[in-house]
Amino acid sequence: MAPKTSSATLRLKQDYVRLKNDPVPYVVAEPNPSNILEWYYVVSGPDDSPYAGGYYLGRLVFPRDFPFKPPSIYMVTPNGRFKTNTRLCLSISDYHPDTWNPAWSVSTILTGLLSFMLENSPTMGSIEMTDYERRQLAAQSLEANVRDENFCELFPDLTVTIQKEIEKRNLARASEEQLPSTDSSQPENNIFHSVIYNSVVMVGFALFIYLVRYVLYNMNVE
């Protein structure tokens, strides 16, 4: 078992260096500092997808005889495409060892995972949701991730980015909540203006009646 573990460790270290030198678009990954056979990844939702603005934490668990056997793949953050904390049935996961290619690297796995996520084909571990529901989950993913210890520990830069985005959203929400209170004063102003206008009209009408009576009185006197 020791040689196999050493072989897997060596290969994963090589894959990590390659991943840093040639990053996968929309995906970053880091191994568990205390166990290189366990990796965490984060998918950033592409702008032209219902996952835009979302950050999705997931986990890869490699077997001791990697790369000769594929890893287990999990999604941690609710996303609307895959079940959370459930082994996903993908052609690059341990659900399909018959289709696994030992030449595939961690970068290959992450690229394939993103591709599957952007599709809608059903598979074991997938779920069906509308694009609207997925966008809602994308917005909610920010708070979910900053509460996750693994996310904050392994992806500090992303954590800072998300915290800034959350602060920006909170400020925008606070500004929107203040608008109704400002608008609510408008009906009161309209009522006040209406009362003044009606009063002026009534006074004017009373003066007109008074003048008419005055003229008629003078005519009768003459």
Sequence and secondary structure as in RCSB ss.txt:
>XXXX:A:sequence
MAPKTSSATLRLKQDYVRLKNDPVPYVVAEPNPSNILEWYYVVSGPDDSPYAGGYYLGRLVFPRDFPFKPPSIYM
VTPNGRFKTNTRLCLSISDYHPDTWNPAWSVSTILTGLLSFMLENSPTMGSIEMTDYERRQLAAQSLEANVRDEN
FCELFPDLTVTIQKEIEKRNLARASEEQLPSTDSSQPENNIFHSVIYNSVVMVGFALFIYLVRYVLYNMNVE
>XXXX:A:secstr
 HHHHHHHHHHHHHHHHHHHHS BTTEEEEEETTEEEEEEEEEE  TTSTTTT EEEEEEE  TTTTSS  EEEE
 S  SSB BTS    TTSTT GGG  TT  HHHHHHHHHHHHHS    TTB    HHHHHHHHHHHHHHHHT HH
HHHH HHHHHHHHHHHHHHHHHHHHHHHHHHHHTHHHHHHHHHHHHHHHHHHHHHHHHHHHHHHHHHHHHH 
